[in-house]
């Protein structure tokens, strides 16, 4: 998928890897979630929060305030759901590859991988601002539209869009 035997590779502060080759028109960008902790650390944090919640609830129950226990159970269930969501989206990424006549966008969200292939010569990079002020970036060609940059902050989306526009126009 991603080959680092290119002329140079760059990683910026927004977790975007770009690999550029000396070959004509070969360019790859990968963005992924900023996971600041490992799976084990997350398990320990969520597990210790759950155990602490249950210990406090049992203490209140022994003191006669038994209605606290169901609410502690609901809180532990919410912690479990949050942990499962984080684990499911741990490996999310977006890959944009410009190679020859094709632009390939590959996204993984929650374990589901989607591929989109567009013509390099017809592809346009479009930046839109939604009503809430968030920036969205799309690749459009032949009536199809593929969003990318969902894992990036707004300033990184703009930077990525500019770099991709340059690559699509053939200017290096």
C-alpha positions as CSV (number, residue, x, y, z in Angstrom):
1,X,0.0,0.0,0.0
2,X,2.3,2.8,1.2
3,X,5.9,2.6,0.1
4,X,8.6,4.7,1.8
5,X,11.3,4.0,-0.8
6,X,10.4,7.3,-2.5
7,X,12.6,10.3,-2.9
8,X,11.5,11.8,0.4
9,X,8.7,11.5,3.0
10,X,7.4,14.1,5.3
11,X,5.4,13.9,8.5
12,X,3.9,17.2,9.7
13,X,2.4,18.1,13.1
14,X,-1.1,17.0,12.1
15,X,-0.3,13.3,11.7
16,X,-0.2,13.6,7.9
17,X,2.4,11.5,6.1
18,X,3.2,12.5,2.6
19,X,5.4,10.5,0.3
20,X,6.6,12.0,-2.9
21,X,8.5,10.2,-5.6
22,X,10.8,11.4,-8.3
23,X,8.6,9.5,-10.7
24,X,6.3,11.6,-12.6
25,X,3.0,12.2,-10.8
26,X,3.3,9.9,-7.8
27,X,2.2,11.2,-4.5
28,X,0.7,9.7,-1.4
29,X,-0.8,11.3,1.8
30,X,-1.9,9.4,4.9
31,X,-3.7,11.0,7.8
32,X,-4.8,9.1,10.9
33,X,-6.2,9.7,14.3
34,X,-4.0,11.3,17.0
35,X,-4.0,8.4,19.5
36,X,-2.1,9.8,22.4
37,X,-2.2,6.5,24.3
38,X,-1.9,2.8,23.6
39,X,-4.6,0.3,23.9
40,X,-3.2,-1.0,27.2
41,X,-3.1,2.5,28.7
42,X,-6.7,3.1,27.7
43,X,-7.8,-0.2,29.1
44,X,-6.1,0.6,32.4
45,X,-7.6,4.1,32.6
46,X,-11.1,3.0,31.7
47,X,-10.9,-0.1,33.9
48,X,-9.6,1.8,36.9
49,X,-12.4,4.4,36.5
50,X,-15.0,1.7,36.4
51,X,-13.5,-0.1,39.5
52,X,-13.3,3.2,41.4
53,X,-16.9,4.0,40.6
54,X,-18.1,0.6,41.7
55,X,-16.0,0.8,45.0
56,X,-17.5,4.2,45.8
57,X,-21.0,2.9,45.0
58,X,-20.6,-0.1,47.2
59,X,-19.4,2.1,50.0
60,X,-22.6,4.2,49.7
61,X,-24.7,1.1,49.5
62,X,-23.2,-0.3,52.7
63,X,-23.9,3.1,54.3
64,X,-27.6,2.7,53.4
65,X,-27.7,4.7,50.2
66,X,-28.4,1.7,47.9
67,X,-30.0,3.8,45.0
68,X,-26.5,4.9,44.1
69,X,-25.7,1.4,42.8
70,X,-27.8,1.4,39.6
71,X,-26.5,4.8,38.6
72,X,-22.9,3.6,39.1
73,X,-23.8,0.6,36.9
74,X,-25.1,3.0,34.2
75,X,-21.9,5.0,34.5
76,X,-19.7,1.8,34.1
77,X,-21.8,0.9,31.1
78,X,-21.2,4.3,29.6
79,X,-17.4,3.9,30.2
80,X,-17.5,0.5,28.5
81,X,-19.3,1.9,25.5
82,X,-16.8,4.8,25.2
83,X,-13.8,2.4,25.5
84,X,-15.3,0.1,22.8
85,X,-15.9,3.1,20.5
86,X,-12.3,4.2,20.9
87,X,-11.0,0.7,20.2
88,X,-13.2,0.5,17.1
89,X,-11.8,3.7,15.7
90,X,-8.2,3.2,16.8
91,X,-7.0,2.4,13.3
92,X,-9.0,4.9,11.3
93,X,-7.0,6.5,8.4
94,X,-7.3,8.3,5.1
95,X,-5.0,7.6,2.2
96,X,-4.9,9.8,-0.9
97,X,-2.7,8.5,-3.7
98,X,-2.0,10.3,-7.0
99,X,-0.4,7.9,-9.4
100,X,-0.4,8.2,-13.2
101,X,-4.0,9.0,-14.4
102,X,-5.7,8.1,-11.1
103,X,-6.5,9.6,-7.7
104,X,-7.3,6.9,-5.2
105,X,-8.9,7.8,-1.9
106,X,-9.0,5.0,0.7
107,X,-10.6,5.5,4.0
108,X,-11.0,3.2,7.0
109,X,-13.7,4.2,9.6
110,X,-14.6,1.8,12.3
111,X,-13.0,-1.2,10.6
112,X,-14.8,-0.5,7.3
113,X,-12.5,0.3,4.3
114,X,-13.8,2.2,1.3
115,X,-12.0,2.9,-1.9
116,X,-12.7,5.6,-4.5
117,X,-10.9,6.0,-7.8
118,X,-11.2,9.3,-9.7
119,X,-9.6,10.5,-12.9
120,X,-6.6,12.8,-12.1
121,X,-7.4,15.1,-15.0
122,X,-11.0,15.7,-14.0
123,X,-10.6,15.8,-10.3
124,X,-11.1,19.1,-8.5
125,X,-10.3,19.9,-4.9
126,X,-13.2,21.8,-3.4
127,X,-13.1,23.5,0.1
128,X,-16.4,24.2,1.7
129,X,-17.4,25.9,5.0
130,X,-20.5,24.4,6.6
131,X,-23.0,26.5,8.6
132,X,-21.2,25.7,11.9
133,X,-18.0,27.1,10.5
134,X,-16.2,23.8,10.0
135,X,-14.2,23.3,6.9
136,X,-14.9,20.3,4.6
137,X,-12.7,19.2,1.7
138,X,-13.9,17.2,-1.2
139,X,-12.5,15.7,-4.4
140,X,-15.0,15.9,-7.2
141,X,-15.0,14.3,-10.7
142,X,-17.7,13.2,-13.1
143,X,-20.5,13.9,-10.7
144,X,-18.9,12.0,-7.8
145,X,-17.7,13.5,-4.6
146,X,-15.4,12.1,-2.0
147,X,-14.7,13.8,1.3
148,X,-11.2,13.6,2.8
149,X,-9.5,15.2,5.8
150,X,-12.1,14.2,8.3
151,X,-9.4,13.3,10.8
152,X,-7.6,16.6,10.5
153,X,-8.1,20.1,12.1
154,X,-9.2,22.8,9.7
155,X,-5.8,24.4,9.1
156,X,-4.4,21.0,8.1
157,X,-7.3,20.4,5.8
158,X,-6.5,23.6,4.0
159,X,-2.8,22.8,3.8
160,X,-3.6,19.3,2.5
161,X,-6.1,20.6,-0.1
162,X,-3.5,23.1,-1.4
163,X,-0.8,20.4,-1.7
164,X,-3.2,18.1,-3.5
165,X,-4.3,20.9,-5.9
166,X,-0.7,21.5,-6.8
167,X,-0.2,17.8,-7.4
168,X,-3.3,17.4,-9.5
169,X,-2.5,20.4,-11.7
170,X,0.9,18.9,-12.5
171,X,2.9,21.6,-10.8
172,X,5.6,20.3,-8.5
